[in-house]
Amino acid sequence: MKKFIKKITHTAKSAVTCIKTAAVNSMSAVLAFNRRAVCSNAGEGYIDTAVKVLIAVVLGALVLAGLYANCMINARFRYIHVLSNLY
């Protein structure tokens, strides 16, 4: 009976060790994949550059439109103030 219990505990410990090893290996594989995906620039090409330029142009246009709208609103209030003081 002692042999049987030792054999079962040994088998259980071996199974747990095997599962731990598999978990560690899969985690390291996932981390290595993520590291390669983030650090590599293999996909850097014309399309990526074009998208970056397009984003920069759109953001620049939005900033200029905002500044223009702000200046026009200020100018309108300035003219209204000047006209109201004339009469």
N, CA, C and O atoms as a MOPAC input file, in Angstrom:
PM7 MOZYME 1SCF
protein

 N      0.81200 1    -1.18200 1     0.00000 1
 C      0.00000 1     0.00000 1     0.00000 1
 C      0.87000 1     1.26600 1     0.00000 1
 O      0.53200 1     2.24700 1    -0.66300 1
 N      1.98400 1     1.24900 1     0.73900 1
 C      2.89500 1     2.39300 1     0.76300 1
 C      3.43300 1     2.68200 1    -0.63300 1
 O      3.51600 1     3.83500 1    -1.05400 1
 N      3.79800 1     1.61500 1    -1.34400 1
 C      4.32300 1     1.77100 1    -2.68900 1
 C      3.29200 1     2.41800 1    -3.60700 1
 O      3.61800 1     3.27900 1    -4.42400 1
 N      2.07100 1     1.99400 1    -3.45800 1
 C      0.98400 1     2.50300 1    -4.27900 1
 C      0.77200 1     4.00100 1    -4.03000 1
 O      0.60900 1     4.76600 1    -4.98000 1
 N      0.77400 1     4.42000 1    -2.77000 1
 C      0.58900 1     5.82400 1    -2.42000 1
 C      1.77400 1     6.64900 1    -2.90900 1
 O      1.58000 1     7.75300 1    -3.41900 1
 N      2.99200 1     6.14200 1    -2.76600 1
 C      4.18300 1     6.84500 1    -3.25800 1
 C      4.12200 1     7.01600 1    -4.76900 1
 O      4.48600 1     8.06400 1    -5.30100 1
 N      3.66200 1     5.98200 1    -5.44900 1
 C      3.55800 1     6.02900 1    -6.90300 1
 C      2.53200 1     7.08000 1    -7.32800 1
 O      2.76100 1     7.81800 1    -8.28500 1
 N      1.40500 1     7.14900 1    -6.62200 1
 C      0.37300 1     8.13600 1    -6.94900 1
 C      0.88700 1     9.55200 1    -6.68200 1
 O      0.68500 1    10.44400 1    -7.50600 1
 N      1.53800 1     9.76700 1    -5.56100 1
 C      2.06000 1    11.09900 1    -5.26100 1
 C      3.15100 1    11.49100 1    -6.24900 1
 O      3.22200 1    12.64600 1    -6.66900 1
 N      3.99400 1    10.54500 1    -6.61900 1
 C      5.03200 1    10.83100 1    -7.61400 1
 C      4.40600 1    11.19800 1    -8.95600 1
 O      4.85700 1    12.13200 1    -9.61900 1
 N      3.37700 1    10.47200 1    -9.35300 1
 C      2.69500 1    10.75600 1   -10.61000 1
 C      2.03400 1    12.12600 1   -10.56600 1
 O      2.09900 1    12.87100 1   -11.54400 1
 N      1.40300 1    12.46900 1    -9.45400 1
 C      0.75600 1    13.77300 1    -9.31100 1
 C      1.79000 1    14.89900 1    -9.35300 1
 O      1.57700 1    15.92000 1   -10.00700 1
 N      2.91800 1    14.70500 1    -8.64900 1
 C      3.97000 1    15.72200 1    -8.66800 1
 C      4.54800 1    15.88700 1   -10.06700 1
 O      4.83800 1    17.00600 1   -10.48900 1
 N      4.71600 1    14.79900 1   -10.77800 1
 C      5.22600 1    14.86000 1   -12.14600 1
 C      4.25600 1    15.59900 1   -13.05900 1
 O      4.66900 1    16.38500 1   -13.91200 1
 N      2.96200 1    15.34100 1   -12.87500 1
 C      1.95100 1    16.02100 1   -13.69000 1
 C      1.95300 1    17.52000 1   -13.41600 1
 O      1.87400 1    18.32300 1   -14.34500 1
 N      2.04500 1    17.89500 1   -12.14900 1
 C      2.06500 1    19.31800 1   -11.78400 1
 C      3.30800 1    19.98900 1   -12.36100 1
 O      3.22800 1    21.09900 1   -12.88800 1
 N      4.43900 1    19.33000 1   -12.26400 1
 C      5.68600 1    19.87800 1   -12.80800 1
 C      5.57800 1    20.04100 1   -14.32600 1
 O      6.02600 1    21.04400 1   -14.88000 1
 N      4.99200 1    19.06900 1   -14.98100 1
 C      4.82400 1    19.13500 1   -16.42800 1
 C      3.91100 1    20.29900 1   -16.81500 1
 O      4.18600 1    21.01200 1   -17.78000 1
 N      2.83600 1    20.48800 1   -16.06900 1
 C      1.90500 1    21.59200 1   -16.35600 1
 C      2.57600 1    22.93700 1   -16.12300 1
 O      2.40800 1    23.86100 1   -16.91900 1
 N      3.34200 1    23.05400 1   -15.03000 1
 C      4.06500 1    24.30300 1   -14.75800 1
 C      5.04900 1    24.61500 1   -15.87500 1
 O      5.14600 1    25.75700 1   -16.32400 1
 N      5.77500 1    23.60600 1   -16.31900 1
 C      6.74300 1    23.80200 1   -17.39600 1
 C      6.05100 1    24.23300 1   -18.68000 1
 O      6.53400 1    25.12500 1   -19.37800 1
 N      4.92400 1    23.60500 1   -18.99500 1
 C      4.18400 1    23.97200 1   -20.20100 1
 C      3.67000 1    25.40100 1   -20.11400 1
 O      3.69500 1    26.13000 1   -21.10600 1
 N      3.20200 1    25.81000 1   -18.93400 1
 C      2.70300 1    27.17200 1   -18.75300 1
 C      3.82200 1    28.18900 1   -18.92500 1
 O      3.63500 1    29.22500 1   -19.56400 1
 N      4.96800 1    27.89500 1   -18.36100 1
 C      6.10800 1    28.80800 1   -18.47200 1
 C      6.56300 1    28.90000 1   -19.92500 1
 O      6.86300 1    29.98900 1   -20.41500 1
 N      6.61500 1    27.77400 1   -20.60700 1
 C      7.03400 1    27.77700 1   -22.00700 1
 C      6.05900 1    28.55500 1   -22.88100 1
 O      6.47900 1    29.30900 1   -23.75900 1
 N      4.75700 1    28.37800 1   -22.64800 1
 C      3.78600 1    29.09800 1   -23.46300 1
 C      3.83300 1    30.59200 1   -23.16700 1
 O      3.68300 1    31.40200 1   -24.08200 1
 N      4.03900 1    30.97300 1   -21.90700 1
 C      4.15400 1    32.39200 1   -21.56800 1
 C      5.37600 1    33.01500 1   -22.21700 1
 O      5.30300 1    34.12500 1   -22.74500 1
 N      6.50100 1    32.30800 1   -22.18100 1
 C      7.70500 1    32.86100 1   -22.80000 1
 C      7.53300 1    32.95100 1   -24.31100 1
 O      8.05900 1    33.87100 1   -24.93800 1
 N      6.80700 1    32.01400 1   -24.90000 1
 C      6.55700 1    32.07900 1   -26.34100 1
 C      5.67900 1    33.27800 1   -26.68900 1
 O      5.91300 1    33.96000 1   -27.68600 1
 N      4.67100 1    33.52700 1   -25.86300 1
 C      3.79300 1    34.67200 1   -26.09700 1
 C      4.57100 1    35.96900 1   -25.92900 1
 O      4.43000 1    36.88300 1   -26.74200 1
 N      5.38400 1    36.06000 1   -24.89500 1
 C      6.18200 1    37.27100 1   -24.67700 1
 C      7.17100 1    37.50000 1   -25.80500 1
 O      7.37600 1    38.63400 1   -26.23800 1
 N      7.78300 1    36.42500 1   -26.28100 1
 C      8.72300 1    36.56300 1   -27.38800 1
 C      8.00200 1    37.02600 1   -28.65500 1
 O      8.52500 1    37.86100 1   -29.39300 1
 N      6.80600 1    36.49100 1   -28.91000 1
 C      6.03100 1    36.91400 1   -30.08200 1
 C      5.67200 1    38.39000 1   -29.98200 1
 O      5.80300 1    39.13000 1   -30.95600 1
 N      5.21500 1    38.82200 1   -28.80000 1
 C      4.86100 1    40.23100 1   -28.61700 1
 C      6.06900 1    41.13100 1   -28.77600 1
 O      5.96700 1    42.20800 1   -29.36300 1
 N      7.20300 1    40.70800 1   -28.26300 1
 C      8.42300 1    41.51100 1   -28.37900 1
 C      8.81400 1    41.67400 1   -29.85100 1
 O      9.17200 1    42.76700 1   -30.28900 1
 N      8.74000 1    40.57400 1   -30.60900 1
 C      9.07300 1    40.65100 1   -32.03100 1
 C      8.08300 1    41.52100 1   -32.78700 1
 O      8.47300 1    42.26400 1   -33.68800 1
 N      6.80000 1    41.43800 1   -32.42800 1
 C      5.77900 1    42.21200 1   -33.12300 1
 C      5.94500 1    43.70400 1   -32.87100 1
 O      5.72900 1    44.51400 1   -33.77200 1
 N      6.32900 1    44.07000 1   -31.65000 1
 C      6.45800 1    45.48100 1   -31.31800 1
 C      7.76900 1    46.05700 1   -31.84300 1
 O      7.79600 1    47.19300 1   -32.31800 1
 N      8.83100 1    45.30700 1   -31.76600 1
 C     10.16100 1    45.83300 1   -32.08100 1
 C     10.50800 1    45.77500 1   -33.56900 1
 O     11.36400 1    46.53200 1   -34.02500 1
 N      9.87700 1    44.91500 1   -34.31500 1
 C     10.27800 1    44.78100 1   -35.71200 1
 C      9.68100 1    45.90100 1   -36.55700 1
 O      8.60600 1    46.42000 1   -36.25500 1
 N     10.38000 1    46.25800 1   -37.59800 1
 C      9.86800 1    47.24900 1   -38.53500 1
 C      9.82000 1    46.64600 1   -39.94200 1
 O     10.05800 1    47.34300 1   -40.92900 1
 N      9.51700 1    45.37100 1   -40.02700 1
 C      9.48900 1    44.69500 1   -41.31800 1
 C      8.35800 1    45.20100 1   -42.20100 1
 O      8.49200 1    45.18800 1   -43.42400 1
 N      7.24900 1    45.64800 1   -41.61900 1
 C      6.11800 1    46.11400 1   -42.40800 1
 C      6.18400 1    47.59000 1   -42.75200 1
 O      5.25900 1    48.12400 1   -43.36500 1
 N      7.25600 1    48.25200 1   -42.37100 1
 C      7.39400 1    49.68000 1   -42.62700 1
 C      7.61500 1    49.88800 1   -44.11900 1
 O      8.63100 1    49.46300 1   -44.67000 1
 N      6.67900 1    50.52700 1   -44.75500 1
 C      6.79900 1    50.71600 1   -46.19500 1
 C      6.05900 1    51.94900 1   -46.65200 1
 O      5.82800 1    52.87800 1   -45.87800 1
 N      5.68700 1    51.94700 1   -47.92300 1
 C      5.05200 1    53.10800 1   -48.52900 1
 C      3.67700 1    53.38700 1   -47.93500 1
 O      3.31500 1    54.54300 1   -47.71600 1
 N      2.91000 1    52.33000 1   -47.67500 1
 C      1.55100 1    52.53200 1   -47.18300 1
 C      1.57700 1    53.12100 1   -45.78000 1
 O      0.80600 1    54.03100 1   -45.47300 1
 N      2.45800 1    52.61000 1   -44.92800 1
 C      2.56200 1    53.16000 1   -43.57200 1
 C      2.96400 1    54.62700 1   -43.60400 1
 O      2.41600 1    55.44700 1   -42.86700 1
 N      3.91600 1    54.94900 1   -44.45500 1
 C      4.36700 1    56.33300 1   -44.56400 1
 C      3.24800 1    57.21400 1   -45.09100 1
 O      3.06300 1    58.33600 1   -44.61900 1
 N      2.50400 1    56.71400 1   -46.06100 1
 C      1.39400 1    57.48700 1   -46.61500 1
 C      0.32000 1    57.73000 1   -45.56500 1
 O     -0.24900 1    58.82100 1   -45.51000 1
 N      0.03700 1    56.75100 1   -44.74400 1
 C     -0.96500 1    56.91500 1   -43.69000 1
 C     -0.48500 1    57.94000 1   -42.67200 1
 O     -1.26700 1    58.77100 1   -42.21200 1
 N      0.79200 1    57.88800 1   -42.32000 1
 C      1.33400 1    58.87100 1   -41.37100 1
 C      1.24300 1    60.27900 1   -41.93400 1
 O      0.86800 1    61.21000 1   -41.22000 1
 N      1.58200 1    60.44300 1   -43.20600 1
 C      1.50100 1    61.76200 1   -43.83600 1
 C      0.05800 1    62.23300 1   -43.89200 1
 O     -0.22700 1    63.40100 1   -43.62400 1
 N     -0.85000 1    61.33700 1   -44.23700 1
 C     -2.27000 1    61.69300 1   -44.30600 1
 C     -2.80100 1    62.12200 1   -42.94000 1
 O     -3.55200 1    63.09200 1   -42.84500 1
 N     -2.42200 1    61.42000 1   -41.90200 1
 C     -2.84100 1    61.79600 1   -40.55200 1
 C     -2.28200 1    63.16400 1   -40.18700 1
 O     -2.98900 1    63.98700 1   -39.60400 1
 N     -1.02700 1    63.41300 1   -40.52300 1
 C     -0.42200 1    64.71300 1   -40.21800 1
 C     -1.13100 1    65.83600 1   -40.96700 1
 O     -1.35300 1    66.90900 1   -40.40500 1
 N     -1.48800 1    65.60200 1   -42.22300 1
 C     -2.17100 1    66.63000 1   -43.01600 1
 C     -3.55500 1    66.91000 1   -42.44800 1
 O     -3.95800 1    68.06800 1   -42.33400 1
 N     -4.28400 1    65.86000 1   -42.09400 1
 C     -5.63300 1    66.04700 1   -41.53900 1
 C     -5.57200 1    66.78300 1   -40.21100 1
 O     -6.36600 1    67.69300 1   -39.97300 1
 N     -4.63200 1    66.40000 1   -39.33600 1
 C     -4.50900 1    67.10300 1   -38.05700 1
 C     -4.10900 1    68.56300 1   -38.26000 1
 O     -4.61100 1    69.44500 1   -37.56300 1
 N     -3.21800 1    68.81900 1   -39.19900 1
 C     -2.82900 1    70.20000 1   -39.49600 1
 C     -4.00700 1    71.01400 1   -40.00900 1
 O     -4.18300 1    72.16900 1   -39.62200 1
 N     -4.81600 1    70.41400 1   -40.88300 1
 C     -5.98500 1    71.11600 1   -41.40500 1
 C     -6.98100 1    71.41700 1   -40.28900 1
 O     -7.58600 1    72.48800 1   -40.26800 1
 N     -7.15400 1    70.47100 1   -39.35900 1
 C     -8.06400 1    70.71300 1   -38.23500 1
 C     -7.56000 1    71.84400 1   -37.34200 1
 O     -8.34500 1    72.67600 1   -36.88500 1
 N     -6.26700 1    71.87300 1   -37.09900 1
 C     -5.70300 1    72.95300 1   -36.27100 1
 C     -5.87500 1    74.29600 1   -36.96100 1
 O     -6.26100 1    75.27500 1   -36.32200 1
 N     -5.59200 1    74.35600 1   -38.26700 1
 C     -5.74200 1    75.60900 1   -38.99400 1
 C     -7.20300 1    76.05100 1   -39.05100 1
 O     -7.49500 1    77.24100 1   -38.92800 1
 N     -8.11900 1    75.10500 1   -39.23600 1
 C     -9.54100 1    75.45100 1   -39.25600 1
 C     -9.97900 1    75.99400 1   -37.90400 1
 O    -10.76200 1    76.94100 1   -37.83400 1
 N     -9.47900 1    75.39900 1   -36.83800 1
 C     -9.81000 1    75.90000 1   -35.50300 1
 C     -9.27100 1    77.29500 1   -35.26800 1
 O     -9.96800 1    78.14600 1   -34.71500 1
 N     -8.03600 1    77.53800 1   -35.68200 1
 C     -7.46600 1    78.87800 1   -35.52600 1
 C     -8.21800 1    79.90200 1   -36.36100 1
 O     -8.47700 1    81.01300 1   -35.90000 1
 N     -8.57100 1    79.53100 1   -37.59000 1
 C     -9.30700 1    80.43500 1   -38.47400 1
 C    -10.67000 1    80.76400 1   -37.87600 1
 O    -11.08700 1    81.92300 1   -37.86900 1
 N    -11.36900 1    79.73800 1   -37.37100 1
 C    -12.67600 1    79.97200 1   -36.76200 1
 C    -12.55200 1    80.86600 1   -35.53500 1
 O    -13.39100 1    81.74000 1   -35.31600 1
 N    -11.52200 1    80.65400 1   -34.74100 1
 C    -11.31000 1    81.47700 1   -33.55100 1
 C    -11.03500 1    82.92400 1   -33.94800 1
 O    -11.57700 1    83.84600 1   -33.33800 1
 N    -10.20800 1    83.13100 1   -34.95300 1
 C     -9.89900 1    84.49300 1   -35.40500 1
 C    -11.13200 1    85.16600 1   -35.97700 1
 O    -11.35300 1    86.35300 1   -35.73400 1
 N    -11.94100 1    84.43200 1   -36.73400 1
 C    -13.14300 1    85.01900 1   -37.32300 1
 C    -14.15400 1    85.40000 1   -36.25000 1
 O    -14.80900 1    86.43600 1   -36.35400 1
 N    -14.28300 1    84.57300 1   -35.22700 1
 C    -15.21300 1    84.89100 1   -34.14100 1
 C    -14.73800 1    86.13700 1   -33.40300 1
 O    -15.53700 1    87.01600 1   -33.07900 1
 N    -13.43600 1    86.21000 1   -33.13900 1
 C    -12.89400 1    87.38800 1   -32.45800 1
 C    -13.05700 1    88.63500 1   -33.30800 1
 O    -13.39700 1    89.69800 1   -32.78800 1
 N    -12.81700 1    88.51900 1   -34.61400 1
 C    -12.96400 1    89.66700 1   -35.50700 1
 C    -14.42200 1    90.10700 1   -35.56900 1
 O    -14.69100 1    91.30800 1   -35.58600 1
 N    -15.36500 1    89.18000 1   -35.60100 1
 C    -16.78400 1    89.50800 1   -35.65700 1
 C    -17.19700 1    90.26400 1   -34.39600 1
 O    -17.91000 1    91.26500 1   -34.47400 1
 N    -16.74600 1    89.78300 1   -33.23000 1
 C    -17.08700 1    90.48100 1   -31.99900 1
 C    -16.43600 1    91.86500 1   -31.94500 1
 O    -17.02600 1    92.80700 1   -31.41600 1
 N    -15.23900 1    91.98700 1   -32.48100 1
 C    -14.55400 1    93.27400 1   -32.49900 1
 C    -15.32000 1    94.26700 1   -33.36600 1
 O    -15.49900 1    95.42300 1   -32.98100 1
 N    -15.78200 1    93.80900 1   -34.56300 1
 C    -16.52400 1    94.68700 1   -35.45500 1
 C    -17.87500 1    95.06000 1   -34.87000 1
 O    -18.33200 1    96.19300 1   -35.02100 1
 N    -18.51800 1    94.09900 1   -34.19700 1
 C    -19.79300 1    94.41400 1   -33.56000 1
 C    -19.59100 1    95.44900 1   -32.46500 1
 O    -20.41000 1    96.35400 1   -32.30900 1
 N    -18.52900 1    95.32600 1   -31.72000 1
 C    -18.23800 1    96.28600 1   -30.65300 1
 C    -17.96600 1    97.66400 1   -31.23600 1
 O    -18.44500 1    98.66200 1   -30.69900 1
 N    -17.21000 1    97.74000 1   -32.31900 1
 C    -16.89600 1    99.02300 1   -32.95700 1
 C    -18.16000 1    99.65000 1   -33.51900 1
 O    -18.39400 1   100.84600 1   -33.35200 1
 N    -18.98900 1    98.82700 1   -34.19900 1
 C    -20.22300 1    99.35900 1   -34.78400 1
 C    -21.20600 1    99.81500 1   -33.71900 1
 O    -21.90600 1   100.80800 1   -33.91300 1
 N    -21.27100 1    99.11700 1   -32.61000 1
 C    -22.19400 1    99.51000 1   -31.55700 1
 C    -21.76000 1   100.81800 1   -30.87400 1
 O    -22.59000 1   101.57200 1   -30.36600 1
 N    -20.46500 1   101.06500 1   -30.87200 1
 C    -19.98300 1   102.31500 1   -30.28200 1
 C    -20.19200 1   103.49900 1   -31.21300 1
 O    -20.22300 1   104.64100 1   -30.75500 1
 N    -20.33800 1   103.24800 1   -32.52600 1
 C    -20.55800 1   104.35200 1   -33.45900 1
 C    -21.95300 1   104.93100 1   -33.32300 1
 O    -22.14000 1   106.13500 1   -33.49600 1
 N    -22.91900 1   104.11100 1   -33.02200 1
 C    -24.29500 1   104.59500 1   -32.96000 1
 C    -24.72400 1   104.72900 1   -31.55500 1
 O    -25.85900 1   105.12700 1   -31.29200 1

